[in-house]
Amino acid sequence: MSVRVSGWVGGTLLSIVACGAVMAEQPEFVLDGNPNGTQAVPEMRGITFGSNLFLEPCSSRKYDASAPGYFLWGPDNCTSAGRLEWLAVPFIASATGVPERVSAAIILTDPTHCPENSVTLSVYTDACYPTGPGQPLVSGIATAVSAPCHLAVARLDKAPVLTRGTKYWVVATTNAEQSGLDSNWYGSNDAQYAVNLGDGWQQFAGGTPAFMVQGSGTGLSQMLPAASHPVFGGNLFVDPCTGCNYDDTNGPGFPVYGPENCASPGTTTWLGVPFVAARSGVPERISASVILYDPVSCPQNKVTLSLYTDNCGLGPGTLLVSGIATVPTAPCDLAVTRLRNAPPLTEGTKYWVVATTNEQQAGLEANWYGSNDGQNGLNLGYGWMQFGSDIPGFMMQ
């Protein structure tokens, strides 16, 4: 099995630093767009319309400056002169209101030899897959930073009203005066995942660009679960273009195999995805976008979904609770397990949702499909193309 980080990956930052105290912006942890994970009280000002920036408890970073980023270049960049590379990441507005600023984790590659530090950050409409970004709505000029953990921030003047539940894109481009930009847009902590091939866990990071759109407005979270099942963490939400709450079309997903699977007998592949608990309380169920690959030839349809502690940089730590889920065959369905005798979770603590197999599930051959949060767009100078980063989709309730 080859582990993909992302389709269009740039350079890796050499230094890993603690960022919590030095970031230019200090966004709060956001669950589905609402600051602090609140789900019942409208915010009158300071609305976060969309974001994937949150504090990583192990490193105090609000985005992943240690993971590969995406190249963000003007045509006169120093690394690959003549090649333009623009980027975009989508969000679904969590409220109706006026956006006032866009923040993005954009860092200069070499400030000494390639000092151009101006970038255009915009909000676009959505044109659906395979195009991605549609029409520009509003733009602002930001300064790309030279030190990790800071953010490029653009103020938005005369922005139109965004509509709750509508999909938009944050887009980073260059104009004629910014053609020398040579930078990387670093990834969200949300893009972490872990793989176990039978010899222990290994943690990886994807490259979903980290961003935040803020402004004024009134609205609630776009995901309002039943009061008896509040969300502790998750990245499942409906994409208006597909009507599906995860992305089973733009990426192949991650394999979840028992050792007697049909595609690669003898190979075991388990998978985990982390979350930071948005509240304290007892979890009752896990939902995951795990789908059978070939129900006719390989019909084993049970998987173990578990909750683990975090082992800082190494992936899942200690098993806390498990349940058995039935793996569906149809796209957009979910594997769901009820959790019995689960321990309480603590707000702000990092945990992992893990898919494994036991002896009775050894024949499982399934794919764990990606969150809609993992979508991104790329423009090399001849139009936008939309891709998926395959962050495994899940919800912990």
N, C-alpha and C positions, 0 to 999 in steps of 0.2 A: 504494500500500500504506500502511495506517495501522499504526503501531507501537504496540502495546498495552503499557502498563507494568503495569497490574493492574486488576481489575474495580472495586475499591472503594478509591480512592487518596485519601489525605489531603494535608496540607500538606507543603511542602518546607522542610527546615531551611536557613537562610540561610548559616550559617558552615560551612566544611569544615575540620576540624582533624585533626591526627595524634593517634591514640588509643592507640597501643601502650603508652605508659608510664603512662597515667593511668586505665586502666579499673579498675572496682571488682573485676572478676573477670578472670582470665587463663587461659581455657581453651586447651588445646593444639589444634593442627590435628587434626581428626577425620575419618577415612576410614571411612564406614559405622558410626560409633558408637564406634570404638576410638581412644583417645588415641594421637597420634603415628603413626597409620596401621598399628600393629602388627596382625598377622593370625594369629599362631601361639601367642602366649603369653597365658594367662588373666590378668586383673587381679583381685586379691583385694580391693582397696579402691580407692575413687576412680573407680569405673566411670562412664563417660559413656554413658547409655542412649540418648540421641539428641541431636543438635545440628546446627546449620548455622552456628555461629560459628567463624570461622578468620581468621587474619591476612591482610590484603590487602597484598602486598609493596609496591605503589606508594604506599600512603598510611599504612601501619601501623595500619589500622583493622580491627577484628574484626567489625564490621557496617557497613552502608552508611548512615551518617548524612547523606550528601549526596543520597541518592535520596528520592523521595517515600515517605512512610510511610503507614500505615493509621490513620485516626482511631480512638481508643479513648476512649469517652465514657460518663460517667454521665448520667442524665437532666437534671441541673442544671448541665451544662457551660456554659462561657461562650460558646463558638463557635456552638452551635446548641441553645439551651435547649429542653428537652422531647424531644430526640432521644437515644435510647440506642443505643450501638453497641459490641458486644462482639466479640472476635476469638479465633480459634483456629488452631493449626497442628499438623499430625500428625507422628508419628514411629513407626518400628518399633523396638521395644526390641532393642538389640544384645546384651543380657545378661539373665539372670534375677537379680533382686535387689531391694533396697528403695531406692526413690528418697528422697533426703534434702533436695534443694533444686531449685528451678526458677529459672533466670535468663532475663530477657527484655530486649530493647532498647527499653524504654518510657521516653519522655522527655516532660516537661511542655511543653505548647504555650506557655504564658505564665505562668511561676511568680509574677510580681508581681501580676497581676490575677486569676489563677485558680489559687490555691496548693494546692488539695486534691491531695495526692500519694500517697494510699493506693490500692492496687489489689489485687484477689484473683487469685492465680495458682493454677491447679488442674491436675490430671491427670484426664482423662476416658477412658472406654472409647470404642471406635469403633462407630458405627452405620451405616457404609458410606454411599456416595453414594446419594441427594442430601442426606442429613441431616448427616453429619459426626460431631461429638461426640455421644456417647451418654450414659452415666451418670457423675457425678462420683465419683472414687475418693478423692481427698485434696486439701486446699486449704491455702494459706498466704497471709499478708498480706505484701506487698512495698511498698517505697517507690519510687514513680516518681521518676526523677532529673531534675534541672534542667539538667544539662550534658551535651552529647553525649559519647558514647563510654563512659559508665558504664552499668551494668546495674541493673535492678530485680531483687532477689533475694528469694525467699520460702523460708523454712525449712518443711519438711514434717514434721509430727508424726504418728506412728502410721500411716504410709503402708503400704498393702498391698504384697505382692510383685508386681513386674512380671515378665512372662514373655517370655523371649527369642523374637523372631520375631512377637510380637503387636503389633498397631497400637493406638496411643493418641494422645490429643490433649493439647497444652498449651493451656490456655484462660485468657484474661484477662477478668474480669468485675468488676462493682462491686456492693456491697451498699448498704443504706440510708445508712450512714455515709460511703460513698465516692461519693455521687451527684453531687458537684461535680467529679469527675475530668475534666480536659480535657487529653488527651495524644495522642501518636503512637507507634505501635509500628513501629520502623524495620526495614528489610529486610536480609536476609542478603547477603553478598558472592556467595553462590552464584547469586543471581538476575540477575547480569550477563549480557548478551549483546551481540552486535554485528551490524549489518545493512549490507550493501553493495548498493546499487541500481545499480551500474555506475559510480559516481563517487567511490569511496573508502569506507572504513569509518567508521561512526558507532557509538559505544558507548552503550548504554542500561542502565538498571537496573530490574529488577522490584521487587515489594514483598513478597516472601515474608518474613513476620515472623521475626526472628532470635531464637533461643532455645537453651537447653541444659538438660537434665535430668541431674542427677548423683546418685550415691549409692553404696551398697556392694553387692557381688554378685560373681558369677563368671560369665564368659562369653567367647565369642569373637565376632568380627565376624560379622554375619549373611550376609555375602558371602565365601565361602571359595573363591577361584579356584584353578584348577589351579596347581601349584607352578611350572610353566613359563610361566605367564602372570600374574604378580602385577599388581595394579591400581595404576597411577600416579595415577589420578584418575577420577572418574565420579559420576554421580547416578542410575544404573540400579539398581533393586531391586524385588522383587516386592511388590505390594500384595496383602495377603491377601484383600481383598474381590473383586478382579478376576482375580487370578492372572497379571496382566501386569506386566512390569517397567518400564513407563512408562505415562503417562496419555493415552490416545487417546480418552477419552470426555468429560472435563469441560471441555476447551478445544479450540479449532480447530487448534492448532498454528501453526507459522510456515511460510510458503511458501518453498520452494527452487526457483527457476525459472531455466531457461535462456532466452535471448532469443526462442526459437521455441516457447515453451510455448503451450498451447491456450487457457488462461484469459485471458491478457493478453499477446498477441504483441508483441514489441518491448521488453518489460520484463524485466530481469534482476534476480533477488533472490538474493543469497548470504547465508549466515548463519554466525556463529561463537559458541562458548560457551567460557568460560575455565575453567581449573583450576589449582590449585597442586600441583605434583608431591609426592606423599606419600613418594617414595623416589627414589634415584638409580639409573639403569640405562638400558638401551636399549629403547625401545618397539617392539612387534612388530605390533600391530594396533589399529585403531579400530573401535568399534561405535557406531552412531547410530540413533535411532528415526526414520529417514526412510522414508516410505511413499508410494507412487504415489497421486495424487489420483484419476485416472480412467484405469485401465490400458487400457480399450477404446479411448477416443478419443485418448489421449495416452500411447502405450506405451513411449516412451523410458525406459529403466530403469537408466541408469548415472549415477553421481555421483562426483565427486572429493572424497575426505576427506583433509584435510591437518592437519599440525601446524605452528603458527606460534609465534614468540616474542610477547611482550606489548609493546605500545606505550603503556603507562601512560595510561589514561583515553581513549585513542583507539581501542582495540580491538586486533586482530591487527597484528603487526609484520612480521617477516621469515619467509618460508617456510623450513621446515626439511626436511620430507619429505611426500610425497603417495602416495596409492594409489587405485585405482579400485574402487568397490563397486557391487554390484548392488542396486538399490532394490526391496524386496519389495512385494507387493500386499496381503498379509494383515496385519491388526492383530496386534500383539505380536511380529511378526518384526523383525529388525534388518538394516540395511545394514552389512556388515562388510568392511573392507579389510585386507590384509596390507601391512606396511610393509617395504620393502627398503632397506638401507644407511642406516637412521635414525641420527641422532647421539644420544649419551647425553643423558638428561634429568638435571637437578640437583634434588635434594630441596629443597623450599621455594621453588622458582622458579615463576613464573606463566607458563603457556602457553595457547594457544587451539587447540581443535578446530574446523576450518572446513569447511563444505560449499560447493563451487563447481562450476561446469560449464566444460568446454572446448568446442572446436568440434564434436566428435563427440557431445557431450551437450547440444547447444543446445535440443533439444526436451523436456528434462526438466520435468515438472510434478509436484511432490511436496510433502508437508508433513512438517516435522520436529516430531514430537510432544513434549509436555512431560514432564519428570521427575515422578515421584510426589512428589518433594520440593516441587514447586510448588503442592501443594494447600493450601487455607486455608478457614476457616469464618467466617461472619458471622452475628451475631444482632442484629437491630434491635428486639428486645423481643417478638417473636412466634415464636420458634423458630429453630433453626440451619439454615443453608443452606451447602452445600459448593461451592467453586469451584476452578478451576485457574489457575495463573499462567503456564503455558507456558514454563518454563525448559527449553530443548532438552535432551533426554535423550541421554547418551553414556557411553562407557567407554573409557579409554585403558589398554591392557595391554602 
